[in-house]
């Protein structure tokens, strides 16, 4: 039997009852076997999908669209259509795939593997600088942010590692409570900075990503100059914010769980990769992504979703689906299953996932090898989590050793 409606009530993102688990509404939606409506900031009522198989069904259905400018798309703020309306990953088909193919060569597993030694150096550099700081210190500021920020800036070929413009723009972009005008202004400021770098690379070409885009793909008409700047903005924002949050949350999880920490340190070569994958599954930090809309009427779990209605897939709920993962609520860095969808699923899945994996594989074991006594510097209940952000994380992580 196909259901045609449900009563919207719960706000999205839904409130968490525990910082180490998805919101109960997401879990209950998965367990119900059917999508349920929630309420966004603008009063719209998209469908939340939580089951593993149902999420995959939605994300591979050609009748489901990703265009952020469509009236049915469930935007997380008034600023989103302006900020993301011309970005390829918010497009479908011919507006999405050609641009993705241009970027793909710089983010393949083989290409990223060549960065591993440099990323390991960045990890050690961050730890060296931590050792020079008075304690306690904020691990987000001194470890989790510098590593991915430096890596993505070097990959792009821009010197913005210590730029407050990058940090400010990336932070606001994922904050669903930030004012629209503030978000737009911050992103425009970042765009202006990146445009200057792009023009510089037209005069002084190099082999980094930004130089390749502006000197190979603008002259032949694949991209416009403005599109190159938007792509650079996307790459630096995504590579900066998401991995930084994963690093700090992963460190917190290992601080809390002595057994898992000791297992990792007992054989880092064996467990670095599985530890990274388990952290990705366990935390699944995107709170209201992927977002889609139905182009036509579709049925998910017996629930009719009408054409024009918004859909939000809960990757966090899907990645704790007991039909797929054994003891899904437990953190197990030896878990062999790699079927998680922390990076999404289908043609729109995260382009930078290989880079993020290498950063986590390098960071988690090395940090605890060098600082085996690392611990929280405040009571756990005082930690502040980023509940109102698209990307879940910690505002800060005070630690000592």
N, C-alpha and C positions, 0 to 999 in steps of 0.2 A: 504493500500500500504506500502511495506517495503522499507525504505530508506537504502542505502548501504554505504553512506559516508557523511562526512561533513568537512568543512575546519578548521583545527586547528589554533588557534591564541593565545588565552588568556593563560598566564602563570598560573601554579598551584603551590602553592596556589595563587588564584587570589587576586589582590589588593582590599582592602576595601575602600569604599567611606565614610563609617561611622563606628567608632569603636564599635558601639552598634548594628550593623546589619551585617548579612553575606555579602560577596562580591556580587555586583550586578550581576556578571556573574552566580553565583549559583542560585540566585533568578530567573533570566531570563531563565536559563536552566529548572528550575522547571515549570515556567509558559509556556514555549514552549511545554511542554508535551512530549519532546523527549530528550534523551541524546545528549550531545554536546561534541566535542573534546576540550581538552586543551593541554598545552605543559608543560612537566616536565623539570627539570634541564638538563637532558641528551638528550633533543631533541625528546623524545618519545611523543606520542600523545594518552594518555588514554582517555576513555570516562568518562565524568562526568554525574552522575545520580542525580537528585535533587527532584523529586516528592516522596511523602511519600510512596504511594503504589508501585512505581517502585523500590525504595530502598529496600523495604521488598521483592519484587519479586527477585531481584538480590541476596540478602543475604540468601535466603532460597533455591536457585536453585542449585541442586547437580551438574549441569554442570559448575558451577562457582567455582574456586579454590582460596585458600588463601596462597599457598606455596610461600614464599618470594624468594626461589631459582629458581623458574620457569622463563624461559626467558621472558615470557609475563607479569610477575608481575610488576606493576608500582612502582619501588623503588623511594624513595625520596632523596637518596644520594648513592654515590658509596660504602659507608661503610655498607649499610643496609644488604646486603646478608651475610656478614661476622659477623655482630653483632647479627643478628636475625635468621640466617639460621637454627639454631638448637633449636629454642624456640618453644614450643608446640603451642602457639596461632597463629603462622605463618604456621601451618601445617593443614592437613585435616584428617578426618576419624580416622584410627587406630593410627596415629601419634599424634593426638590431644586429642581425647576423654579420653583415659586411664589416661593421665597425669592430665587432668582437673578433673577427678573423684578423684584423689589422693588429689588435692588441695581443692576441694569443701567443705569438712567438716569444714575447718577453716574459710570459708567465707559465710556460710549460714546466713540467717536473724536471726535465733535463736541463733547461736553461737556469732554473732557480737553484738546482744543485750546485752550479758553478759559484753561487753566492754563499754557499754554506760556510766556507772558511772565513769569509768576511763577516758573516753574521756571528760566528763564534767569537771573533775578535770584538765585535760590538758588545756582546754579552760580557766578556771579560773587562772591557773598558768601563762599562756601566758599574760592574762590581768594584773595580779599582776606585772609581770615583765615590762610590758608596762608602768605602773604607776610609776615605778622607773626610767624610762628613761627620758632624757631631750626631750622637744618637739620643733619642730615637729619630728616625727619618721616615719620610713618606715614600714607600716603595713604588707607588704609581708615578710620582714625579721623577724619582731617581733611577728607576729600572724599567718599569713597564712602558713608559712613554718614549724614552730615548732610543731604545732598540728598534722598534718598528718605524719610528719617525726618521731616524738616520738611514735605515735600509731603504725606505721608499724614496727618500730624497736623493740618495745616491743612484738608485735605479732610474729615476727620472732625469737626474743630472741637474738638480737645483740645490742651492745652498740655503736651505730654509729650516735647518735642524732646530735652531734656537729661536725661530721666529714666533712671536706671540700671535701673529696674523693667522698662522696655520692652526695653532692650538685653539684659538678663539673661534674660528670658523668651524672647525671640526666638532667642537663641543656644542655649539649652538645648532648645528645641522641635525643632531640627533635628539635635541631637547624639545619635547613636544609641548612644553609650557613656555618656551621662549617667545617673545613678541615677534610677529611677522617682520616688522620693519627692521628689527635688530638682526634677524637671520639674513635677510636680503642684503643689508648693508655689509655684514661680515663676509658673505660670499662674494659680493662685488669687489671688496677690498682684496680678497685672495685672488680673484680673477685678474685684477690689475697687476698684481705682483707676478703672477705666472705669465701674463702676456708680455711683460718686460723680459722675462727669461726666454720666452719663445722667440721674440724679436732678436735677442742677443744671439741665439743659436742659429738664426738665419744668416747672421754675419760670421759666426764662428761655429761651424758645424761640429758635432761630436757623435759618438755612437750610442749615447744613452737614449732612453725612450723618448723624451721630449724632443731632442734633436732629430731623432729618426722620424717622428711624426711630422714635424714642421718642414723638414727638408725632403722627405720622400713622398709623403701623402698629401701635402698641400699643393705642390707643383703639378702633380698628375691628376688633381681633381677629386681624389678619394675623400678628402676632408677640406673644410674651410679653416682658416686661421682660428676663427672663434670656436669651432668645434674642437680643435686641438687644445685650446685653453680649457674648455669645459672638461675634456677627457683628463687633462692633467689635474684639474681640480678634483675630479672624481677619484682618481688614483691616489692622490695624496690624502684626501679625506678618509677614504675607506681603509687605506693601508695604515693610517695613523691611529684611528679611533678603535676599530674593532679588535685588532691584535693586542693593543695596549690593555684593553679590558680583559681579554682572555688571559694575558700574562698575569695580571694582578689577581684575578679570580682563581687561576690555577695555583698560584703560590699560596693563596689563602687556603685552598682545599688541602694542599700538602702540609701546611702548618697544622691544620686541624686534625689530620689523619696520620698519625705516626707510623702505622703499619704500611700504608701506601708509600709514604716517604722513604721508609727503610727499604721497601721492595725496589723502588726506583734506584736508590743508591747502591743496592747490592749488585746491580748489573745494568748500568746506564745504557750501554750499547744495546742490550736486549729490550729494555723497556722505554727508552726515550720516545720512540714512535708510538707505541701503544698508549703511553701516558698522554701524549698530545691528543690522540684520537678520543680517548676516554674523557679528557677535559672538555673537548669540543662537544661530545654527546651530553655529558652531565650538565654543563652550564647552558649550552645552546642560547647564546646571548641576544639574538635578535628577538625582540618582544612582539612586534606587530608586522612581521615579514614572514614570507612573501605575501604581498597584497595583489589582488587580482579583481576582475569584474567579469561577469558572465555576458558574453556576446549574444548567446542564445539561451533558452531554457535548458538547464541541465539538472540531473538528479544525482545527489550524493548521499549515500546511506539512507535512501528512501525519502530524502527531503528534496522537494522541488526548489531550486534556486532560479529565479526568473531572470530573463534577459535584462541587463542594466543594473542588477544588484551586485554590491561589493562582496568580496570574499577575503578573509584573512586566514592564512594557514599558520597554525601554531606548530612550528618546528620543535619547540621545547616539549610540547605534549607528545608529539609523534616520536621523538627520540627517547621517550620513556614508556613506549607502548610495550606492555608485557607480552604481546603476541609476537614481538620481534626480538626483544632484548630480555635475557634472563636476569632476574633481580634488578630491574631498571633503576630503582631508587638508590641503589648502592653505587659508590665510586669504586671501580676496580680497574687499576691501570694495567692489569694483565689481560683484560677483556680482548678476546680475539675478534669479536664481531666488528666489522667496519662498515656497517650499513647505515650509519647515522646520516642525517640530513642537515647538519649544522651549517653547511655552506649552501643550502638550498637543494633543488632537484630540477633536472631538465635543462633546457637551453639557456635559462637565465641564472644558473648557479654561479656562485662567486668566482670571479676571474682570478683573484689573488690567493686562492686557497693553498696552492703549493708553497708560496712564500710564507704564509702564516704558519703552515706546518713546520717548515724548517726553523722558523724563529722560535716556536715553542719547543721543538725537539732540542734545540741548542740551549735554551734558557732554563728550563726546569731543572735538569740534572746539575748543570754547572753552578747554578745559584746555591743549591744545597750542598754540593761538594765543597764549595769554598766557604760557605757560611752555614755549617751544620747546626749551629745553635740558633738559627733564625727563628724568631717568634714574634707574636703580637706584642705591641707596646701599650695597648689599651685593652680594656675588657671587650670581648667579642660583641657584646650587645651595643657597644658605642660605634661600631662600624656603620658608615652611611653608604647605602646602596643607591644606585641611580635608577630608581623605580619609574621615573617619569621620562626616561629616555628611550628612544627606539632601540638602542643597543644597551643592554643591561651591563652593569659594572659597579665599580667602587669609586666614590669621590676621592678617597685617599685610603692608604693602607699603612698606618703607623707600625713600624717594626723596629726591633732591636736585636742584638745578639751578644 
